[in-house]
């Protein structure tokens, strides 16, 4: 028995949604993905191992749906998750206290990240259009590039990573619905809501860190 035979039960339909069969692997991807984003919003370190499990489920799901860039992206996500796991615990002097703080993305990083995202989108679009049977090469490439940029920001706890995730999710929802992955499309609607929650939470922490505690009143001051 090979690996394909072992994984075949996960591809079997579990129920039907909008006249489209939903497989075990899509349900497992739904559950682990929702849990992962909720944990990220709460800055819980367990988001990284849960996220790796989610990536494995999505490799099977997206490859079967012809979303090859998204399937390949999951492999990169796993590598970034291992880095993010380390960075949140021990990633540089800012994590010396045992917890990486929320910070903003500086201009120098944007000057690298923005053109890199555009370049990845263009190159992936060409590759998908010429080398695969993808029916959505540009949209598959765009969401891949945005997700990579967002994941890098998440690894470093950059506040702007949430804006990138929201932008990617806006495209992901109709893309997955178009490919018949209705449960996954619904999941990404939930992701957008959780992204807003995460953005508010991280922004509150960043603001609190900047303002700091109120200064103590000088000795002898009138009450």
C-alpha positions in Angstrom: 0.0 0.0 0.0 1.5 3.4 -1.0 1.0 6.8 0.4 -1.9 7.6 -2.1 -3.8 4.6 -0.8 -3.4 5.7 2.8 -4.6 9.2 2.1 -7.5 8.2 -0.2 -10.0 8.0 2.7 -9.4 11.7 3.5 -10.5 12.6 -0.1 -13.8 10.8 0.3 -17.0 13.0 0.5 -18.3 13.5 4.0 -21.4 15.6 3.1 -22.7 17.9 0.3 -22.7 21.7 0.4 -24.4 23.7 -2.3 -24.5 20.5 -4.5 -20.7 20.1 -4.1 -19.3 17.1 -2.1 -17.1 18.2 0.9 -14.3 15.8 1.8 -12.8 14.9 5.1 -9.6 16.8 4.2 -11.6 20.0 3.6 -13.4 19.6 6.9 -10.1 19.0 8.7 -8.5 22.0 7.0 -11.5 24.1 8.0 -11.2 23.2 11.7 -7.5 23.4 12.0 -7.4 26.7 10.0 -10.0 28.4 12.2 -8.2 27.3 15.4 -4.9 28.5 14.0 -6.0 32.0 13.2 -7.8 32.3 16.6 -4.6 31.3 18.3 -2.6 33.8 16.3 -5.0 36.6 17.2 -4.4 35.6 20.9 -0.7 35.4 20.3 -0.6 31.8 21.5 2.5 29.8 20.5 0.3 26.8 19.8 -0.8 28.4 16.5 2.4 27.2 14.9 2.0 23.4 15.3 -1.7 23.7 14.6 -0.9 25.7 11.5 1.6 23.1 10.2 -1.2 20.5 10.5 -3.5 22.8 8.6 -0.9 23.2 5.8 -0.7 19.4 5.4 -4.4 19.1 5.0 -4.5 22.0 2.5 -1.7 20.5 0.4 -4.0 17.6 -0.3 -7.1 19.8 -0.8 -5.6 22.4 -3.1 -3.6 19.9 -5.3 -6.9 18.0 -5.9 -8.7 21.2 -6.9 -6.0 22.3 -9.3 -4.8 25.2 -7.2 -1.1 24.3 -7.6 0.4 27.5 -6.4 -1.7 27.4 -3.2 -0.7 23.7 -2.7 3.0 24.5 -3.1 2.6 27.5 -0.9 1.7 25.2 2.0 5.2 23.7 1.9 6.7 27.2 2.2 4.2 27.9 5.0 5.6 24.9 6.9 9.2 26.2 6.6 8.0 29.7 7.7 6.0 28.2 10.6 9.1 26.6 12.0 10.9 29.9 11.7 8.0 31.8 13.3 7.8 29.3 16.1 11.4 29.9 16.9 11.1 33.7 16.4 8.2 34.1 18.8 10.2 32.3 21.4 13.8 33.3 20.8 13.9 35.6 17.7 16.5 38.2 18.5 17.1 40.7 21.3 13.5 41.9 21.3 12.4 38.5 22.4 14.9 38.3 25.2 12.1 38.4 27.7 10.7 35.2 26.2 7.9 36.8 24.1 8.3 38.7 20.8 6.5 42.0 21.0 4.2 43.4 18.4 5.9 46.0 16.2 5.3 48.0 12.9 6.9 47.3 9.6 9.5 49.9 8.8 10.0 51.6 5.4 13.1 49.6 4.5 11.2 46.3 4.9 8.3 47.7 2.7 10.8 48.6 0.0 11.9 45.0 -0.2 8.5 43.3 0.5 6.4 45.3 -2.0 8.4 44.6 -5.1 9.1 41.0 -4.0 5.3 40.5 -3.8 4.8 41.9 -7.3 7.6 39.9 -8.7 6.3 36.6 -7.2 2.9 37.4 -8.5 4.2 38.0 -12.1 6.5 35.0 -12.2 4.0 32.6 -10.7 1.3 33.8 -13.1 3.5 33.0 -16.1 4.5 29.6 -14.7 1.0 28.5 -13.9 -0.4 29.7 -17.2 2.4 28.0 -19.3 3.2 24.9 -17.2 -0.1 23.8 -15.6 -3.7 23.4 -16.4 -4.7 26.1 -13.8 -7.8 28.0 -14.8 -7.0 30.9 -12.4 -3.3 31.5 -12.8 -3.3 35.2 -11.9 -5.6 34.9 -8.8 -3.8 31.8 -7.6 -0.4 33.6 -7.9 -1.7 36.8 -6.3 -3.1 35.1 -3.2 0.1 33.1 -3.0 2.3 36.2 -3.0 0.1 38.1 -0.5 0.0 35.1 1.8 3.8 34.8 1.8 4.3 38.5 2.6 1.6 38.2 5.4 3.2 35.1 6.8 6.6 36.7 7.0 5.1 39.6 8.9 3.3 37.2 11.2 6.6 35.5 12.0 8.0 38.8 13.2 4.7 40.0 14.8 4.3 42.9 12.5 1.0 44.7 12.8 0.6 45.2 9.0 0.6 41.4 8.5 -3.1 41.5 9.3 -3.8 44.0 6.5 -2.1 41.7 4.1 -4.1 38.7 5.3 -7.3 40.6 4.9 -6.4 41.6 1.3 -5.6 38.0 0.5 -8.8 36.7 2.1 -10.9 39.1 0.0 -9.6 37.3 -3.1 -9.5 33.8 -1.6 -13.3 33.8 -0.8 -14.6 34.1 -4.3 -11.7 32.1 -5.7 -12.5 29.0 -3.6 -16.2 29.4 -4.2 -15.4 29.4 -8.0 -13.4 26.2 -7.6 -16.2 24.5 -5.7 -14.5 24.6 -2.3 -17.5 26.2 -0.6 -16.6 25.1 2.9 -13.1 26.6 2.5 -14.6 29.8 1.1 -16.8 30.0 4.2 -13.7 29.4 6.4 -12.0 32.3 4.7 -14.9 34.6 5.5 -14.3 33.5 9.1 -10.6 34.3 8.7 -11.4 37.8 7.7 -13.4 38.3 10.8 -10.7 36.8 12.9 -8.1 39.0 11.1 -10.0 42.1 12.2 -10.1 40.8 15.8 -6.4 40.0 15.6 -5.6 43.4 14.1 -7.5 45.2 17.0 -5.8 43.1 19.6 -2.3 43.5 18.2 -2.8 47.3 17.7 -4.0 47.6 21.3 -0.8 45.9 22.6 1.4 48.0 20.3 -0.2 51.2 21.5 0.0 50.2 25.1 3.7 49.4 24.7 4.3 52.8 23.2 2.4 54.8 25.8 3.6 52.8 28.7 2.3 53.2 32.3 1.2 56.6 33.4 4.0 58.5 35.2 3.8 58.6 39.0 2.8 61.8 40.7 5.8 63.7 42.2 6.3 63.4 45.9 4.4 66.1 47.8 2.0 66.7 45.0 -1.5 67.7 46.0 -4.1 64.9 45.8 
